[in-house]
Amino acid sequence: MATTKQTGAERRRGKRTFNQHYARLTAEQVNKVYSLTKLGYQLDFVRTDCPPPQLAVLHRNNELVTVDRHGDCDFSPELPLRHQP
């Protein structure tokens, strides 16, 4: 299961739409995200400015999965997330 922690810096400038996140994916990520959505995962966001770069984050129930820019999946990511109220 993913490890989460709250980060101090608030970088959000408004909520992006699915299409805005999808447009930020590499071709390899598009293929993998498409496959994962068939399994019930939903694309949450794409991180572009923190290591590792170009990281797509998806969820299904309480499960997180990340897809790197090369299309490789991590089904047990240790990913710092902001607290969601």
C-alpha positions, 0 to 999 in steps of 0.5 A: 500500500502507498505511503502518504505524507503531507507536504508543506508547499501548496502548488495547486493553481486550480483543479485540472480536468482529466483532458488536461492531465491526459495531455501531459502523458507520454505515448508510453504512459497513454498506452499503460493508462489506457490498459489500467483504466480497463482494470478499473483504475482512474487517472488522478494527476500527472506530476511533472516537476518533481522526481521522478519526472513525468509521473502519472498517478492512478487509483482504484479503491484504496490502491495507488499505482504510478506510471513513469515516463517509460510506461513502467508501473509501480503498484506499491509506490511510496508517494508523498501526497498532500492531505485531502480533507 
